[in-house]
């Protein structure tokens, strides 16, 4: 029985290929084949953003904090499902600010920008209104530092394919 059908029979109605994995995870398929679901990366994460996800595989929960890209998860990963290569980006996650953002609704709020260490979120003044957030995708690391502080949950860190829908 193929993987998609087994997932359907277990109540999963969509593929989980776009589930955000820890930094420097192998590509989809190779990651699942290598990962033993030992939880060593979960235990090693100092900010607790790596959590046990669907099927026991590690996933990310930015409501706990942010990824500092320390590499402790990679060091702890004995089966090498996480493999840090020189100059390789940790992942392709990017922040997304939804229309539910209260600054976009006319309420002064800059929390996401204040928590963005790389200044990927800036607030541009608007004539006759308050400043609204502008995200620079080229600067955003997808670390998730802007997710938890948002008072209305309007910020998320997602894989690029999710933003194109």
C-alpha positions as CSV (number, residue, x, y, z in Angstrom):
1,X,0.0,0.0,0.0
2,X,1.5,3.4,-0.9
3,X,2.3,6.1,1.6
4,X,-0.5,8.5,0.6
5,X,-3.1,5.8,0.9
6,X,-1.8,4.6,4.3
7,X,-1.9,8.3,5.5
8,X,-5.5,8.6,4.3
9,X,-6.5,5.4,6.1
10,X,-5.1,6.9,9.3
11,X,-7.0,10.1,9.0
12,X,-4.4,12.2,7.2
13,X,-5.9,13.9,4.3
14,X,-2.9,15.8,3.0
15,X,0.8,15.1,2.4
16,X,3.2,16.2,5.1
17,X,6.0,17.0,2.7
18,X,5.9,20.7,3.6
19,X,6.1,20.2,7.4
20,X,8.8,22.5,8.6
21,X,11.8,20.4,9.8
22,X,14.7,21.3,12.1
23,X,17.5,23.3,10.5
24,X,19.7,21.6,8.0
25,X,17.3,18.6,7.6
26,X,17.9,16.4,4.6
27,X,15.3,16.8,1.7
28,X,11.9,15.3,2.1
29,X,12.0,11.5,1.7
30,X,15.7,11.3,2.6
31,X,14.9,12.9,6.0
32,X,12.2,10.5,6.8
33,X,14.3,7.5,5.7
34,X,17.3,8.6,7.9
35,X,15.4,10.0,11.0
36,X,15.0,7.3,13.7
37,X,12.6,9.5,15.7
38,X,14.9,9.2,18.7
39,X,14.1,12.8,19.9
40,X,17.8,13.6,20.4
41,X,17.4,16.8,18.4
42,X,14.3,17.7,20.4
43,X,16.2,17.3,23.7
44,X,19.3,19.2,22.4
45,X,17.4,22.3,21.3
46,X,18.1,25.1,23.8
47,X,15.2,27.2,22.7
48,X,12.7,24.3,22.6
49,X,11.5,25.1,19.1
50,X,12.0,21.5,17.9
51,X,9.1,19.4,19.0
52,X,7.8,15.9,18.3
53,X,5.4,16.1,15.3
54,X,3.3,13.9,13.2
55,X,4.5,10.3,13.2
56,X,7.1,11.1,15.8
57,X,9.2,13.1,13.4
58,X,10.7,16.4,14.7
59,X,9.0,19.5,13.5
60,X,9.1,23.2,14.6
61,X,7.0,25.1,17.0
62,X,7.9,28.8,17.0
63,X,5.3,29.5,19.7
64,X,8.0,28.2,22.1
65,X,10.7,30.6,20.9
66,X,13.0,31.1,18.0
67,X,15.8,29.1,16.3
68,X,19.2,30.6,17.0
69,X,20.9,28.3,14.4
70,X,23.3,27.1,17.1
71,X,23.6,23.6,15.5
72,X,23.0,21.6,18.7
73,X,20.3,19.6,17.0
74,X,22.7,18.7,14.2
75,X,25.4,17.6,16.6
76,X,22.9,15.5,18.5
77,X,21.5,13.8,15.4
78,X,23.4,10.5,15.2
79,X,21.6,9.1,12.1
80,X,22.6,12.3,10.2
81,X,19.0,13.2,9.2
82,X,20.3,16.7,10.0
83,X,23.5,17.5,8.2
84,X,25.1,21.0,8.4
85,X,27.1,21.8,5.3
86,X,29.4,24.8,5.1
87,X,27.6,27.9,3.7
88,X,24.3,25.9,3.3
89,X,21.2,27.7,4.4
90,X,19.5,26.0,7.3
91,X,16.1,26.0,5.5
92,X,13.9,27.9,3.2
93,X,11.4,29.1,5.9
94,X,10.3,32.7,5.7
95,X,8.1,34.8,7.9
96,X,4.6,35.7,6.6
97,X,2.4,38.5,8.1
98,X,-1.3,37.9,7.5
99,X,-4.0,40.4,7.0
100,X,-5.0,39.8,10.6
101,X,-2.0,41.9,11.6
102,X,-3.4,44.6,13.9
103,X,-1.0,47.2,12.5
104,X,-2.6,46.6,9.1
105,X,-6.0,47.1,10.8
106,X,-5.0,50.6,12.0
107,X,-3.7,49.7,15.5
108,X,-0.2,50.7,16.5
109,X,1.9,47.6,17.0
110,X,5.6,46.9,16.1
111,X,6.2,43.8,18.2
112,X,7.3,41.6,15.3
113,X,9.8,44.2,14.0
114,X,11.2,44.7,17.5
115,X,11.9,41.0,17.8
116,X,13.5,40.6,14.4
117,X,17.2,40.6,15.1
118,X,18.2,40.9,11.4
119,X,15.7,43.7,10.7
120,X,13.8,41.8,8.1
121,X,10.6,43.4,9.3
122,X,10.5,47.2,9.1
123,X,7.7,49.6,9.5
124,X,7.2,52.2,6.8
125,X,5.2,55.3,7.6
126,X,2.0,55.8,5.7
127,X,0.5,59.2,4.9
128,X,-2.3,59.9,7.4
129,X,-2.1,56.5,9.1
130,X,0.2,54.3,11.2
131,X,3.2,52.5,10.0
132,X,2.6,49.0,8.6
133,X,5.0,46.1,8.5
134,X,7.1,45.4,5.4
135,X,8.9,42.1,5.2
136,X,12.2,41.8,3.3
137,X,12.3,38.1,2.1
138,X,16.0,38.5,1.2
139,X,16.9,39.3,4.8
140,X,14.5,37.0,6.6
141,X,16.1,33.9,8.0
142,X,12.9,32.2,9.0
143,X,14.1,32.0,12.6
144,X,10.6,32.5,14.0
145,X,11.5,35.2,16.5
146,X,8.5,37.3,15.3
147,X,6.0,34.5,15.6
148,X,5.4,34.0,19.4
149,X,5.4,37.7,20.4
150,X,2.6,38.6,17.9
151,X,-0.5,39.4,20.1
152,X,-3.0,38.2,17.5
153,X,-1.1,35.3,15.9
154,X,-0.8,37.0,12.5
155,X,2.8,36.0,11.9
156,X,4.0,32.6,10.9
157,X,7.1,31.0,9.5
158,X,6.3,28.9,6.5
159,X,8.0,27.1,3.6
160,X,7.8,29.1,0.3
161,X,5.3,26.7,-1.4
162,X,2.8,27.5,1.3
163,X,2.9,31.2,0.5
164,X,2.2,30.6,-3.2
165,X,-1.2,29.1,-2.7
